[in-house]
C-alpha cells in the first residue's frame, strides 16, 4: 500500500508534452482529449469500478498505459508517457533506469493494449527502479529553483518565505481548476512546475537515443 504519493497535474503533463514537441521539428503540437489525461490521473489515484492500483509500480504501469493507449495528444504520446512516468517515479523517491526495451513495451501498449500483461510489465518497472535520496536530489536544484521563484514573484527582490522553502513543499500539487489565493501560492506552483520540467528534461537528455527512436514509432 502506498501511503503518500505525489501525482502530476494535467498541466504538468501538458507542459512536459509541450517541451517534447519543442525539441522535435517533425512532432505535431496539440491535444486530442484533455479528459483522457484527467481520467488517467484520477484512475491511478482513486481507481475505478472497485479496482485501484495500490503499489507505486502498479500506478506507474497504469499511468504509462493510459497516456499511451488513449492517445490524449495529437503526437508524442509514447514519449510523453515515458517522460511523465520517469518524473512520477522520481518525485516519489525512485529513479527509473530503463533501456531500449522500453520501446517495445510502449509500442505494444500503443498497438494492442489488451495484449499487455499488467503483472509482467509492473515487474519490469519494479526491477528497473532504485530508491534515491529525493530531498538530496531536490536540494541540489534548490538555489536555482528559489531564484526562479523570486524572478517570477518580484523580478528583482527576494521573498523570505520563498527563500526558506523546504524540499517537501515543492511536491505539493494543486488542482488545475483552483485559483491561487495569493501571489506566493502562484509562485510556489511555478517553482513546483519548474522542478517537474527539469526532471523531465534531464531524463530526455540522458536517454536521447531512445526518445529520438520513439519519434518514428
Rosetta blueprint (number, residue, H / E / L):
1 X L
2 X L
3 X L
4 X L
5 X L
6 X L
7 X L
8 X L
9 X L
10 X H
11 X H
12 X H
13 X H
14 X H
15 X H
16 X H
17 X H
18 X H
19 X H
20 X H
21 X H
22 X H
23 X H
24 X L
25 X L
26 X L
27 X L
28 X L
29 X L
30 X L
31 X E
32 X L
33 X L
34 X H
35 X H
36 X H
37 X H
38 X H
39 X H
40 X H
41 X H
42 X H
43 X H
44 X H
45 X H
46 X H
47 X L
48 X E
49 X L
50 X L
51 X E
52 X L
53 X L
54 X L
55 X L
56 X H
57 X H
58 X H
59 X H
60 X H
61 X H
62 X H
63 X H
64 X H
65 X H
66 X H
67 X H
68 X H
69 X H
70 X L
71 X L
72 X L
73 X E
74 X L
75 X L
76 X L
77 X H
78 X H
79 X H
80 X H
81 X H
82 X H
83 X H
84 X H
85 X H
86 X H
87 X H
88 X H
89 X H
90 X H
91 X L
92 X L
93 X L
94 X E
95 X E
96 X E
97 X L
98 X L
99 X L
100 X L
101 X L
102 X H
103 X H
104 X H
105 X H
106 X H
107 X H
108 X H
109 X H
110 X H
111 X H
112 X L
113 X H
114 X H
115 X H
116 X L
117 X L
118 X H
119 X H
120 X H
121 X H
122 X H
123 X H
124 X H
125 X H
126 X H
127 X H
128 X L
129 X E
130 X E
131 X E
132 X L
133 X L
134 X H
135 X H
136 X H
137 X H
138 X H
139 X H
140 X H
141 X H
142 X H
143 X H
144 X H
145 X H
146 X H
147 X H
148 X H
149 X H
150 X H
151 X H
152 X H
153 X H
154 X L
155 X L
156 X L
157 X L
158 X L
159 X L
160 X H
161 X H
162 X H
163 X H
164 X L
165 X L
166 X L
167 X H
168 X H
169 X H
170 X H
171 X H
172 X L
173 X L
174 X L
175 X L
176 X L
177 X L
178 X L
179 X L
180 X L
181 X L
182 X L
183 X H
184 X H
185 X H
186 X H
187 X H
188 X H
189 X H
190 X H
191 X H
192 X H
193 X H
194 X H
195 X H
196 X H
197 X H
198 X H
199 X H
200 X H
201 X H
202 X H
203 X H
204 X H
205 X H
206 X H
207 X L
208 X H
209 X H
210 X H
211 X H
212 X H
213 X H
214 X H
215 X L
216 X L
217 X L
